[in-house]
């Protein structure tokens, strides 16, 4: 529905040509996905997305003499899946609406088109983080097997974001990055990490200073919590991206704020050695994805139809999945009490 009423102005006067638009938060949820975008691989009528997994268990016999009965290698194939969902939104307007919008200095068809796109993208964000059906483990926050923990008290007994020791917060976040790399066997390999959380939480990490104490520690007196995390991670070849989404306020345990620490992609460790105890991972085709979300096309489809009386009907539709933690070991959900 377009509300662009008539208006009255006094002459002489000056009218600003630009329009003050409503700005909403641009969510950084795609930073937590492999490739930093939705994976465009589905057909428009696919109801499920499936992924194949292989699990290896080896058994060996060893002795000074040959054996007649030998154990074998066990390979177990399995299938995992996630449901898809069709998003649809509609707008209707006629030439009177177009004329009214023109008096206010904007194009009604483009305003409706962008508005419907924003509706699709915002629901896709909700699906990525919370899932369309959370009880089925959909959404990165609900991924089965992901690590979930509460922010522990610092050495002074503070357990809220606003009172926490800035240096100890940096060390806590670095510990979560280390834990993810340990769980996914990525130590010694530079990886990309995303820390996704509300502005009020991550903003404090970026605009504070690690306190000076009686002993030396990284960043003391000069660096913020975020800068300390980035520098220490960079020294280990890692890249840390800070992304924001205020819908994570209240999504942690007990109504606390949720902060996601995610490594979107994994890499096969390459030791360069002839004897590689992980050589089976050279089997092709391997999938390095840890977190993803699928869609049927890069942007929602627009279907334009005429209506009786000269009006125009525009429908946008987009098929997506919820956020999918293919390797939940790469996801850590931290519940942080803000105050």
Residue pairs with C-beta under 8 A, 6 or more apart in sequence:
2 93
2 97
2 100
2 101
2 108
4 97
4 100
4 101
4 103
4 104
5 100
6 103
7 103
9 15
17 105
19 104
19 105
19 106
24 118
24 122
25 199
25 244
25 245
25 246
27 122
27 125
27 243
27 244
27 245
27 247
28 194
28 196
28 241
28 242
28 243
28 244
28 245
29 125
29 128
29 129
29 196
29 243
29 245
29 323
30 36
30 37
30 38
30 128
31 194
31 196
31 241
31 243
31 264
32 128
32 140
32 194
32 196
32 243
32 260
32 262
32 264
32 291
32 323
33 39
33 128
33 264
33 291
33 292
33 293
33 323
34 264
34 265
34 288
34 289
34 290
34 291
34 292
35 264
35 265
35 292
36 264
38 124
38 292
38 293
38 294
38 295
38 298
38 320
39 289
39 292
39 293
39 294
39 295
40 294
40 295
40 296
40 297
40 298
41 49
41 294
42 49
42 84
42 294
42 295
42 296
42 319
42 321
43 296
44 296
44 297
44 301
44 319
45 319
46 84
46 296
46 319
47 83
47 84
48 81
48 82
48 83
48 84
49 81
49 82
49 84
49 294
49 321
49 324
50 79
50 80
50 81
51 79
51 80
51 81
51 287
51 326
52 77
52 78
52 79
53 77
53 78
53 79
53 80
54 75
54 76
54 77
54 78
54 283
55 75
55 76
55 77
55 78
56 73
56 74
56 75
56 76
56 280
57 73
57 74
57 75
57 76
58 73
58 74
59 71
59 72
59 73
59 74
60 71
61 67
61 70
61 71
80 326
82 138
82 294
82 321
82 322
82 324
83 132
83 133
83 136
83 138
83 321
83 322
84 294
84 296
84 319
84 320
84 321
85 127
85 132
85 319
85 320
85 321
85 322
86 317
86 318
86 319
87 120
87 123
87 124
87 300
87 317
87 318
87 319
87 320
88 315
88 316
88 317
89 116
89 119
89 120
89 315
89 316
89 317
90 116
90 313
90 314
90 315
90 316
91 112
91 113
91 115
91 116
91 313
91 314
92 307
92 311
92 312
92 313
92 314
93 108
93 109
93 112
93 311
93 312
94 307
94 309
94 310
94 311
94 312
95 310
97 108
98 107
98 108
98 109
100 108
101 107
101 108
101 111
102 108
109 312
109 314
112 314
113 302
113 314
113 316
116 300
116 314
116 316
117 299
117 300
117 316
120 300
120 316
120 318
124 293
124 295
124 318
124 320
125 245
125 247
126 132
126 247
127 138
127 139
127 293
127 320
127 321
127 322
127 323
128 139
128 140
128 293
128 322
128 323
129 139
129 140
129 141
129 245
129 247
129 248
129 251
129 260
129 323
130 139
130 141
130 142
130 247
130 251
131 137
131 138
131 139
131 141
131 142
131 322
131 323
132 138
132 139
132 322
133 322
134 141
134 142
137 143
137 144
137 325
138 322
138 323
138 324
139 322
139 323
140 146
140 260
140 262
140 291
140 323
140 325
140 331
140 333
141 251
141 258
141 260
141 333
143 291
143 323
143 324
143 325
143 328
143 331
144 325
144 328
145 325
145 328
145 329
146 325
146 328
146 331
146 332
146 333
147 179
147 183
147 328
147 329
147 331
147 332
147 333
148 253
148 332
148 333
148 335
149 332
149 333
149 334
149 335
150 252
150 253
150 256
150 334
150 335
151 159
151 161
151 164
151 172
151 334
151 335
151 336
151 337
152 159
152 172
153 159
154 164
154 165
154 168
154 169
155 165
155 168
156 165
158 164
158 165
159 337
160 336
160 337
160 338
160 339
161 169
161 200
161 201
161 204
161 257
161 336
161 337
161 338
161 339
162 204
162 338
162 339
165 211
166 205
166 208
166 209
166 210
166 211
166 224
166 225
167 210
167 211
167 213
167 217
167 218
167 219
167 220
167 225
167 228
169 205
169 225
170 205
170 210
170 218
170 219
170 225
170 226
170 228
170 229
170 232
173 195
173 205
173 225
173 229
173 261
174 229
174 232
174 233
176 261
176 332
176 334
177 193
177 229
177 233
177 238
177 240
177 261
177 263
179 332
180 186
180 193
180 261
180 263
180 329
180 330
180 331
180 332
181 187
181 189
181 191
181 238
181 263
183 329
183 330
184 263
184 266
184 290
184 327
184 329
184 330
185 269
185 278
186 263
186 266
186 267
186 269
188 269
189 237
189 267
189 269
190 236
190 237
190 238
190 239
191 237
191 238
191 239
191 263
191 265
191 266
191 267
192 238
192 239
192 241
192 263
192 264
192 265
193 233
193 238
193 239
193 240
193 241
193 261
193 262
193 263
194 240
194 241
194 242
194 243
194 260
194 261
194 262
194 263
194 264
195 202
195 229
195 240
195 241
195 242
195 243
195 259
195 260
195 261
195 262
196 243
196 244
196 245
196 248
196 259
196 260
196 262
197 244
197 245
197 248
197 257
197 258
197 259
197 260
197 336
198 244
198 245
198 246
198 248
198 249
198 257
198 259
198 338
199 244
199 246
200 246
200 249
200 257
200 338
201 257
201 259
201 336
201 338
202 226
202 242
202 244
202 259
204 225
205 224
205 225
205 226
205 229
205 242
206 224
206 225
206 226
206 227
206 242
207 224
208 224
208 225
209 219
209 221
209 222
209 223
209 224
210 217
210 218
210 219
210 220
210 221
210 222
210 223
210 224
210 225
210 228
211 220
211 221
212 220
212 221
213 220
218 228
218 231
218 232
219 225
219 227
219 228
219 231
223 231
226 242
229 240
230 240
233 239
233 240
234 240
248 257
248 258
248 259
248 260
249 257
249 338
250 256
250 257
251 257
251 258
252 258
252 259
252 333
252 334
252 335
252 336
253 335
254 335
256 335
256 336
256 337
256 338
257 335
257 336
257 337
257 338
258 333
258 334
258 335
258 336
259 333
259 334
259 335
259 336
260 331
260 332
260 333
260 334
261 331
261 332
261 334
262 290
262 291
262 330
262 331
262 332
263 290
263 330
264 289
264 290
264 291
264 292
264 330
265 288
265 289
265 290
266 288
266 289
266 290
266 327
266 330
267 288
268 278
268 281
268 282
268 286
268 288
269 278
271 278
287 326
289 326
289 327
290 325
290 326
290 327
290 329
290 330
290 331
291 323
291 324
291 325
291 326
291 327
291 330
291 331
292 323
292 324
292 326
293 320
293 321
293 322
293 323
293 324
294 320
294 321
294 324
295 318
295 319
295 320
295 321
296 318
296 319
296 320
297 318
299 318
300 316
300 317
300 318
301 316
301 317
301 318
302 314
302 315
302 316
303 314
303 315
303 316
303 317
304 312
304 313
304 314
305 312
305 313
305 314
305 315
306 312
306 313
307 313
325 331
